[in-house]
């Protein structure tokens, strides 16, 4: 291997997923020369193996479920989904795993792209090993931003290496629906993929080590999603872990902690994520390879004045939209420091990712959808806030009944009794993902409950649930 090139930029970004792209976009907009390094496809995990393909798989599932709730449509959508057509549309949304469009967009920003494996080689220095083995050294005048994301974390199980298990990548890119699918896990990936593949023709068995699904949300979220999955035909087993797994004549055989033997065509492990930092050269700058990168609110890595960690790799909030938010903050902070300007680092300032601590929204695209922002009741109490939870059923809202017959859903707001602001909001029900931004604004803006009375929801929409929540808070 020989060094063929050495270039200097103001900023070097390692990782060209949505987060790295946004850092580059912001630094280029500020007039800083920027290099971007990517070892796989531009657009990253979200574009090809996570957000986009998973939601493309789920959208027909949800649309069919909604249609089945409406007289005049229900009788016409009783049959199975056209699985090949759903998968073909998924392929369109991943650009058939080609990144030409992303490369054109990045070139339009004026950033330079280096394809290959990027690795730190000391302060402000990145080496790139290209696909042909050539080595390029990039030096950053001001900042290096790490946006390498995460990878699926597989458990240490006997026989797993020989099974060829699915991770989120295989689950979102599979070319056919397996006849039988075991899903191990109870979080977002597990519930969304169980929802998708059950509807696309697989018989799904969901093995959950804990007591229920979606344990980072309010308990009723996981309960309602579990009820719907069970009604759809999925077999959900809680308090269950996998003790061993193997293939016998092409069939996956999983043995559980209860001693059950479960056979399937494929097995998906959705059991957590690990940072992509094991071969990043962290040891060359005094950091531990394979570790999460701790940062301040400007996304600068603790103990450095030049290294930034943005997106999933910093473990602040493992969500694409939150990583892009961090990228905007980091890009602005890098530009301000490069110009010698004073940073606005106070909470909610232009150079502080304060929302990571108080207002992280998330939507789980199951049927029903589960959407939440801020703190759950348990989290608020553990944080020492004096709070009260207010719950209402969506059946009290005219818009819910119009949305579909037999609409089932629940809403909760967690109210800080001292400041009379919202600490958290959770919605569960069909179509509620579009409601969560209103809650995010209320929490981010610290809008008093008294002022929310003047935010009048349109009738008859699902958003009228806000009025029901405020009435319940007033009357109890």
C-alpha positions as CSV (number, residue, x, y, z in Angstrom):
1,X,0.0,0.0,0.0
2,X,1.4,3.4,-1.0
3,X,0.4,6.9,-0.2
4,X,-0.7,8.5,-3.4
5,X,-2.2,11.8,-2.3
6,X,-2.2,14.3,0.6
7,X,-4.8,17.1,0.9
8,X,-5.7,19.7,3.4
9,X,-9.3,20.9,4.1
10,X,-11.0,23.1,6.7
11,X,-13.2,20.1,7.7
12,X,-13.1,16.4,7.2
13,X,-16.3,14.3,7.7
14,X,-16.0,10.6,8.2
15,X,-19.3,9.0,7.2
16,X,-21.8,10.1,4.5
17,X,-25.1,9.0,5.9
18,X,-27.8,11.7,6.4
19,X,-25.9,13.0,9.5
20,X,-22.5,13.4,7.8
21,X,-24.1,14.9,4.7
22,X,-25.8,17.5,6.8
23,X,-22.5,18.4,8.6
24,X,-20.9,18.9,5.2
25,X,-23.8,20.9,3.9
26,X,-23.6,23.3,6.9
27,X,-19.8,23.7,6.8
28,X,-19.8,24.3,3.0
29,X,-22.6,26.8,3.4
30,X,-20.3,28.7,5.8
31,X,-17.6,28.7,3.2
32,X,-15.4,26.0,4.7
33,X,-13.6,23.6,2.4
34,X,-14.9,20.1,3.3
35,X,-14.0,16.5,2.5
36,X,-16.4,13.6,3.1
37,X,-15.2,10.0,3.4
38,X,-17.5,7.1,2.9
39,X,-16.8,3.3,2.8
40,X,-20.2,2.1,1.7
41,X,-23.1,3.9,0.0
42,X,-23.7,7.7,0.3
43,X,-26.9,8.1,2.2
44,X,-25.9,5.5,4.8
45,X,-28.0,3.1,6.9
46,X,-31.1,5.2,6.8
47,X,-31.4,5.4,3.1
48,X,-30.7,1.8,2.2
49,X,-31.3,-0.5,5.2
50,X,-33.3,1.4,7.9
51,X,-35.7,4.3,7.7
52,X,-36.6,4.4,4.0
53,X,-36.9,0.7,3.1
54,X,-38.6,-0.2,6.4
55,X,-41.2,2.6,6.0
56,X,-41.7,1.6,2.3
57,X,-42.5,-1.9,3.5
58,X,-44.8,-0.7,6.2
59,X,-46.8,1.9,4.3
60,X,-48.9,-0.6,2.3
61,X,-49.5,-2.6,5.4
62,X,-50.8,0.5,7.3
63,X,-52.9,1.6,4.3
64,X,-54.5,-1.8,4.1
65,X,-55.2,-1.8,7.8
66,X,-56.8,1.6,7.6
67,X,-58.9,0.6,4.6
68,X,-60.2,-2.4,6.4
69,X,-61.7,-0.1,9.1
70,X,-63.9,1.7,6.5
71,X,-67.2,0.3,5.1
72,X,-67.1,0.7,1.4
73,X,-63.5,-0.3,1.3
74,X,-63.2,-3.1,3.8
75,X,-64.7,-5.7,1.5
76,X,-62.2,-4.9,-1.3
77,X,-59.0,-5.3,0.7
78,X,-59.6,-8.6,2.5
79,X,-57.1,-10.4,0.4
80,X,-53.3,-10.6,1.0
81,X,-51.0,-7.8,-0.1
82,X,-49.2,-8.1,-3.4
83,X,-45.8,-8.9,-1.8
84,X,-43.7,-8.6,-5.0
85,X,-45.2,-5.2,-5.7
86,X,-44.5,-4.0,-2.2
87,X,-40.9,-5.2,-2.4
88,X,-40.5,-3.5,-5.8
89,X,-41.7,-0.2,-4.4
90,X,-39.2,-0.7,-1.5
91,X,-36.5,-1.2,-4.1
92,X,-37.4,2.1,-5.8
93,X,-37.1,4.0,-2.5
94,X,-33.6,2.6,-1.9
95,X,-32.7,3.6,-5.5
96,X,-32.0,-0.1,-6.0
97,X,-29.0,0.3,-3.6
98,X,-27.3,2.7,-5.9
99,X,-26.0,6.0,-4.6
100,X,-25.6,8.1,-7.8
101,X,-28.3,10.6,-6.8
102,X,-26.7,11.1,-3.4
103,X,-23.3,11.6,-5.0
104,X,-24.7,14.2,-7.3
105,X,-26.3,16.0,-4.3
106,X,-23.0,16.0,-2.4
107,X,-21.1,17.3,-5.3
108,X,-23.6,20.1,-5.6
109,X,-22.7,21.3,-2.1
110,X,-19.0,21.7,-3.2
111,X,-17.7,19.1,-0.8
112,X,-15.1,16.6,-2.1
113,X,-15.9,12.9,-1.8
114,X,-13.3,10.2,-0.9
115,X,-14.6,6.7,-1.2
116,X,-12.9,4.2,1.1
117,X,-12.3,3.4,4.7
118,X,-11.5,6.5,6.8
119,X,-9.4,6.2,9.9
120,X,-7.9,8.8,12.3
121,X,-4.1,8.9,12.3
122,X,-3.6,11.5,15.0
123,X,-5.1,14.9,15.7
124,X,-6.8,16.5,12.7
125,X,-5.5,13.7,10.4
126,X,-7.5,11.1,8.5
127,X,-6.2,8.4,6.3
128,X,-8.4,6.9,3.6
129,X,-7.8,3.4,2.2
130,X,-9.5,3.4,-1.2
131,X,-11.2,0.4,-2.8
132,X,-8.0,-0.3,-4.8
133,X,-5.8,-0.2,-1.7
134,X,-4.3,3.3,-2.3
135,X,-3.8,5.5,0.7
136,X,-4.8,9.2,0.9
137,X,-4.0,11.5,3.9
138,X,-6.5,14.3,4.7
139,X,-5.6,17.0,7.1
140,X,-8.2,19.2,8.8
141,X,-7.4,22.8,9.7
142,X,-10.4,23.1,12.0
143,X,-12.4,20.0,12.6
144,X,-12.9,16.3,12.0
145,X,-16.5,15.1,12.4
146,X,-17.2,11.4,13.0
147,X,-20.6,10.3,11.7
148,X,-20.0,6.6,11.3
149,X,-23.2,5.5,13.0
150,X,-23.9,2.1,14.4
151,X,-24.1,-1.5,13.4
152,X,-26.4,-4.3,14.6
153,X,-25.2,-6.0,17.7
154,X,-25.6,-9.8,17.7
155,X,-25.6,-11.9,20.9
156,X,-23.0,-14.4,21.7
157,X,-25.0,-17.6,21.1
158,X,-23.9,-21.1,20.4
159,X,-24.4,-21.9,16.7
160,X,-25.3,-18.4,15.6
161,X,-22.3,-17.9,13.3
162,X,-23.4,-20.9,11.2
163,X,-27.1,-19.8,10.9
164,X,-26.7,-16.6,8.8
165,X,-29.1,-14.6,11.0
166,X,-30.9,-11.6,9.8
167,X,-30.1,-8.2,11.2
168,X,-32.0,-5.0,10.4
169,X,-30.2,-4.9,7.1
170,X,-31.4,-8.3,5.9
171,X,-34.9,-7.6,7.2
172,X,-35.3,-4.5,5.2
173,X,-33.7,-5.7,2.0
174,X,-35.0,-9.3,1.7
175,X,-36.1,-10.3,-1.8
176,X,-38.9,-12.6,-0.7
177,X,-41.0,-13.1,2.4
178,X,-39.9,-16.1,4.5
179,X,-42.7,-18.6,5.3
180,X,-41.8,-18.5,9.0
181,X,-39.8,-15.8,10.7
182,X,-38.5,-15.6,14.3
183,X,-38.0,-12.1,15.5
184,X,-35.8,-11.7,18.6
185,X,-36.4,-8.4,20.4
186,X,-39.2,-6.1,21.5
187,X,-38.0,-2.7,20.4
188,X,-38.7,-0.5,17.4
189,X,-36.9,-2.7,14.8
190,X,-38.5,-5.9,16.1
191,X,-42.1,-4.6,16.2
192,X,-41.9,-2.8,12.9
193,X,-40.4,-5.8,11.1
194,X,-42.8,-8.2,12.8
195,X,-45.7,-5.9,11.5
196,X,-44.3,-5.8,8.0
197,X,-43.4,-9.4,7.4
198,X,-46.5,-10.8,9.1
199,X,-48.6,-8.7,6.7
200,X,-46.4,-9.7,3.7
201,X,-47.1,-13.4,4.3
202,X,-44.7,-14.6,7.0
203,X,-45.8,-16.4,10.1
204,X,-44.0,-14.4,12.8
205,X,-42.9,-15.6,16.2
206,X,-41.7,-12.7,18.4
207,X,-39.4,-13.6,21.3
208,X,-39.1,-10.8,23.9
209,X,-36.8,-11.1,26.8
210,X,-38.6,-8.4,28.8
211,X,-42.2,-8.1,30.0
212,X,-43.5,-6.4,26.9
213,X,-42.9,-4.5,23.7
214,X,-41.5,-1.0,23.3
215,X,-40.3,-0.8,26.9
216,X,-38.8,2.7,26.4
217,X,-42.3,4.1,25.9
218,X,-45.3,4.3,28.2
219,X,-46.5,0.8,29.0
220,X,-49.8,1.1,27.1
221,X,-47.9,1.7,23.9
222,X,-46.4,-1.8,23.9
223,X,-49.6,-3.3,25.1
224,X,-51.7,-1.9,22.2
225,X,-49.1,-2.8,19.6
226,X,-48.9,-6.3,21.1
227,X,-52.7,-6.7,20.9
228,X,-52.7,-5.7,17.3
229,X,-49.8,-8.0,16.3
230,X,-51.5,-10.9,18.0
231,X,-54.8,-10.2,16.2
232,X,-52.8,-10.2,13.0
233,X,-51.5,-13.7,13.7
234,X,-48.1,-13.1,15.3
235,X,-47.1,-15.4,18.2
236,X,-45.6,-13.1,20.9
237,X,-43.8,-14.8,23.8
238,X,-42.6,-12.4,26.5
239,X,-40.1,-13.3,29.3
240,X,-38.3,-15.5,26.7
241,X,-34.7,-15.5,25.5
242,X,-32.9,-17.6,22.9
243,X,-30.5,-20.1,24.4
244,X,-29.2,-21.6,21.2
245,X,-29.8,-21.6,17.5
246,X,-28.8,-23.8,14.5
247,X,-29.8,-24.8,11.0
248,X,-31.0,-28.3,10.3
249,X,-31.4,-29.0,6.5
250,X,-32.0,-25.3,5.9
251,X,-34.4,-24.8,8.7
252,X,-33.6,-22.5,11.6
253,X,-34.1,-24.2,15.0
254,X,-34.1,-21.9,18.1
255,X,-34.3,-23.2,21.6
256,X,-35.7,-20.8,24.2
257,X,-35.1,-20.4,27.9
258,X,-38.4,-22.1,28.4
259,X,-37.1,-25.2,26.6
260,X,-39.3,-24.6,23.5
261,X,-38.0,-25.6,20.1
262,X,-39.1,-23.2,17.4
263,X,-38.5,-23.8,13.7
264,X,-38.4,-21.1,11.1
265,X,-37.0,-20.2,7.7
266,X,-35.1,-17.1,9.0
267,X,-34.3,-15.5,12.3
268,X,-34.0,-11.8,12.9
269,X,-32.0,-10.5,15.9
270,X,-33.1,-6.9,16.7
271,X,-31.2,-6.8,20.0
272,X,-29.4,-3.5,20.0
273,X,-26.8,-1.4,18.3
274,X,-23.0,-0.9,18.7
275,X,-20.9,2.1,17.5
276,X,-18.9,1.8,14.3
277,X,-15.7,3.0,16.0
278,X,-13.7,-0.3,16.4
279,X,-11.5,0.4,13.3
280,X,-11.6,4.2,13.4
281,X,-8.1,4.9,14.8
282,X,-9.4,6.2,18.1
283,X,-6.3,4.9,19.8
284,X,-4.2,7.4,17.8
285,X,-6.0,10.3,19.6
286,X,-6.2,8.8,23.1
287,X,-9.7,7.3,22.9
288,X,-10.9,3.7,23.2
289,X,-11.6,1.8,20.0
290,X,-15.1,0.5,19.8
291,X,-16.5,3.0,22.3
292,X,-19.3,5.5,22.1
293,X,-18.0,9.0,21.7
294,X,-19.0,11.4,24.5
295,X,-19.6,15.0,23.5
296,X,-20.7,18.3,24.9
297,X,-23.8,20.0,23.5
298,X,-21.9,21.5,20.5
299,X,-21.1,17.9,19.6
300,X,-17.4,18.3,20.3
301,X,-15.8,15.1,21.7
302,X,-14.9,15.5,25.4
303,X,-11.3,16.3,25.9
304,X,-10.6,17.6,22.4
305,X,-10.8,20.9,20.6
306,X,-11.1,19.6,17.1
307,X,-13.0,16.3,17.1
308,X,-16.8,16.1,16.7
309,X,-19.1,13.1,17.0
310,X,-22.5,13.4,15.4
311,X,-25.5,11.1,15.2
312,X,-25.8,7.6,16.5
313,X,-22.1,7.3,17.3
314,X,-22.4,9.6,20.3
315,X,-25.3,7.6,21.8
316,X,-27.3,10.7,22.6
317,X,-30.4,9.8,20.6
318,X,-30.2,7.0,18.0
319,X,-32.6,8.5,15.5
320,X,-32.0,9.8,12.0
321,X,-33.9,13.1,12.5
322,X,-32.1,13.7,15.8
323,X,-28.7,13.0,14.2
324,X,-29.5,15.5,11.4
325,X,-30.4,18.1,14.1
326,X,-27.1,17.5,15.8
327,X,-25.4,17.9,12.4
328,X,-26.9,21.3,11.9
329,X,-25.8,22.3,15.4
330,X,-22.3,20.9,14.9
331,X,-21.9,22.5,11.5
332,X,-22.8,25.9,12.9
333,X,-20.4,25.4,15.9
334,X,-17.5,24.4,13.7
335,X,-18.1,27.4,11.4
336,X,-18.4,29.8,14.4
337,X,-15.2,28.5,16.0
338,X,-13.4,28.6,12.6
339,X,-14.4,32.3,12.3
340,X,-13.4,33.1,15.9
341,X,-16.9,34.0,16.8
342,X,-18.5,33.6,20.2
343,X,-20.6,30.5,20.5
344,X,-24.2,30.6,21.7
345,X,-23.9,27.6,23.9
346,X,-26.7,28.4,26.4
347,X,-29.6,25.9,26.5
348,X,-31.6,26.2,23.2
349,X,-28.8,28.4,21.7
350,X,-27.7,28.1,18.1
351,X,-24.7,26.0,19.1
352,X,-26.3,23.7,21.7
353,X,-28.2,20.5,20.9
354,X,-30.5,21.0,23.9
355,X,-33.4,19.0,22.3
356,X,-31.4,15.8,22.9
357,X,-32.1,16.1,26.6
358,X,-35.7,17.3,26.6
359,X,-37.6,16.9,23.4
360,X,-36.6,13.8,21.3
361,X,-39.6,12.7,19.2
362,X,-40.0,9.2,17.8
363,X,-42.6,7.4,15.8
364,X,-43.0,3.6,15.6
365,X,-44.7,2.8,12.4
366,X,-46.6,-0.3,13.5
367,X,-50.4,-0.7,13.4
368,X,-51.3,1.1,15.6
369,X,-48.6,3.7,15.4
370,X,-46.9,4.7,18.6
371,X,-45.4,8.3,18.9
372,X,-43.8,9.9,21.9
373,X,-41.7,12.9,22.8
374,X,-40.0,14.0,26.0
375,X,-40.2,12.0,29.2
376,X,-42.5,9.1,30.1
377,X,-44.2,9.3,33.5
378,X,-41.7,7.0,35.0
379,X,-38.7,8.9,33.6
380,X,-40.1,12.2,34.8
381,X,-40.6,10.9,38.3
382,X,-37.1,9.4,38.3
383,X,-35.7,12.8,37.2
384,X,-37.3,14.3,40.3
385,X,-40.1,16.3,38.6
386,X,-43.4,16.6,40.4
387,X,-45.7,15.5,37.7
388,X,-49.2,14.2,36.9
389,X,-50.1,12.0,34.0
390,X,-53.3,12.7,32.1
391,X,-54.8,9.9,29.9
392,X,-57.6,9.9,27.4
393,X,-58.9,7.3,25.0
394,X,-59.1,8.4,21.3
395,X,-62.6,7.1,21.3
396,X,-63.6,10.4,22.9
397,X,-62.5,12.2,19.7
398,X,-64.9,12.5,16.8
399,X,-62.0,12.4,14.3
400,X,-61.0,9.0,15.5
401,X,-64.3,7.4,14.7
402,X,-64.3,9.1,11.3
403,X,-60.7,7.8,10.7
404,X,-62.0,4.2,11.0
405,X,-64.5,2.0,12.6
406,X,-63.4,0.5,15.9
407,X,-60.5,2.9,16.2
408,X,-58.4,2.0,19.3
409,X,-55.9,4.4,20.8
410,X,-54.8,6.3,23.8
411,X,-53.0,9.6,24.6
412,X,-51.0,10.7,27.6
413,X,-49.5,14.0,28.6
414,X,-47.2,14.3,31.5
415,X,-47.6,17.7,33.2
416,X,-45.0,19.4,35.4
417,X,-47.2,20.6,38.4
418,X,-44.7,23.3,39.4
419,X,-44.2,25.0,36.1
420,X,-47.4,23.8,34.4
421,X,-45.6,22.8,31.3
422,X,-45.5,19.5,29.5
423,X,-42.6,17.1,30.2
424,X,-43.8,14.3,27.8
425,X,-46.5,13.3,25.4
426,X,-47.4,9.9,24.0
427,X,-50.0,9.0,21.3
428,X,-50.9,5.5,20.3
429,X,-53.3,4.8,17.5
430,X,-53.7,4.8,13.7
431,X,-52.3,7.9,12.1
432,X,-50.9,9.5,15.3
433,X,-47.4,9.9,13.9
434,X,-48.5,13.2,12.3
435,X,-49.6,14.5,15.7
436,X,-46.3,14.3,17.5
437,X,-44.7,17.4,16.1
438,X,-47.4,19.6,17.9
439,X,-46.3,17.9,21.1
440,X,-42.6,18.5,20.2
441,X,-43.3,22.2,19.7
442,X,-45.2,22.4,23.0
443,X,-42.3,20.8,25.0
444,X,-39.5,22.6,23.2
445,X,-41.3,26.0,23.6
446,X,-42.2,25.2,27.2
447,X,-45.7,26.3,26.3
448,X,-47.8,26.7,29.6
449,X,-50.9,24.6,29.9
450,X,-52.9,27.8,30.2
451,X,-51.7,28.9,26.8
452,X,-52.5,25.5,25.2
453,X,-56.2,26.2,25.8
454,X,-55.9,28.9,23.1
455,X,-54.4,26.5,20.6
456,X,-57.7,25.4,19.1
457,X,-57.7,22.0,17.3
458,X,-59.7,21.7,14.1
459,X,-62.9,19.7,14.2
460,X,-63.3,16.9,13.5
461,X,-59.6,15.8,13.4
462,X,-57.5,13.5,15.6
463,X,-55.8,16.6,16.9
464,X,-58.8,17.3,19.0
465,X,-57.3,14.8,21.5
466,X,-55.4,17.9,22.7
467,X,-58.6,19.4,23.9
468,X,-59.7,16.1,25.6
469,X,-56.3,16.0,27.4
470,X,-56.6,19.6,28.6
471,X,-60.2,19.0,29.8
472,X,-59.1,15.8,31.7
473,X,-56.2,17.8,33.4
474,X,-58.7,20.6,34.4
475,X,-61.3,18.2,35.7
476,X,-59.1,16.0,37.9
